[in-house]
């Protein structure tokens, strides 16, 4: 997946993943300055089944882990499932969200 371009679009409250000129996946969020609620992961239907949403969540979590200034609230079912599949990354999940 080295031909992918990852971008943060804060004005739109989203992260995106492009393959070439094509937008393949989007992760929307709400940020209150302390936590980032990841609200919707979406992959364009023609690009589904190739792991793009998982790659996007992985990159967003890595960026948030590196900044160390936000905890994640996994509102979106896909993001919650991603954290369940990657328990080693759950240290960034907000305590109340992790208790669900």
N, C-alpha and C positions, 0 to 999 in steps of 0.2 A: 504494500500500500504506500509505496514511496512516491507515487505520482499524485498524491492527494495534497490539497491546500486547505489548511485549517485557518479559520479566521474568527476573531471576536468582533461582533458588531454591537457595541454597547448602546448605541442610539436605538437599535431595534430590540434590545434585550435578548440577544441570541448569539449562539455560536454556530458556525456553518462549516461544512466540509464539501469541497469541490473536487471533482475529478476532471482535470483540464478546465474547460469553460462551463462544465455542467455542475449545477448545484445538486448534490446527491443526498445530503442529510442536514437537518437543522435540530438544534437543541435550544428551546426557549427557557427563559428563567425570570425570576423576580429576585431582586437584590435589595436587602434592607440595610446594607452596610456591615452587618454582622453575619448574616446567613444568606445563602443563595439557594432558593427553592428552584430545583430543576423541574419544570412544569410539563414539558412536552418534548418528546423525541419523535422526529418524523423523518422518514426516508421516502424520497420520491418513488412512487410505485415501480417504475421501470428499473430502479436500482436496488430494490429489496432483495434480500437473500445473499448479499455479498459481505455482510459484516460491517457496513458503513456506520450504522447507528452505534454499534459497540465500539468501533474505533473513535467515533466522535466523543462518546461519553468518556472513554479512556483518556483522550487528550484534554478534555475539560477538567477532569478530576486531577490529572497530572499538573495542569496549570494552577489549579486551586491549592493543591498540596504544596507546590513550590512557593506560592505567595504567602501561605500560612495566615491569611487574614480573614478567611471565611470558612464557615462550616456549611455542609450541604444538607438540604432537606429534599429527599427524593420523592417528590409529589407524583411524578410520572411512574406508572407501573413498570415501564421498561427500565428506567433508571434504578428503581427499587430491586428489580430482578438482577440487574447488572451488579449491584452491590452484593446481593445474596450469592452470586457466582464468584465474586472477588472479595471474600471476607478480609483479606490482607490489606485492602484499601479502605476499610470501613472506619478507620480512625478519623476521617474527615466528616463523617456523618454526625449531624446534630444529635445530642443525647436524647431529646424527646422523640425524634424521628426514629432513632435506633431502637427505642423501647417498644415500638408498635408491634 
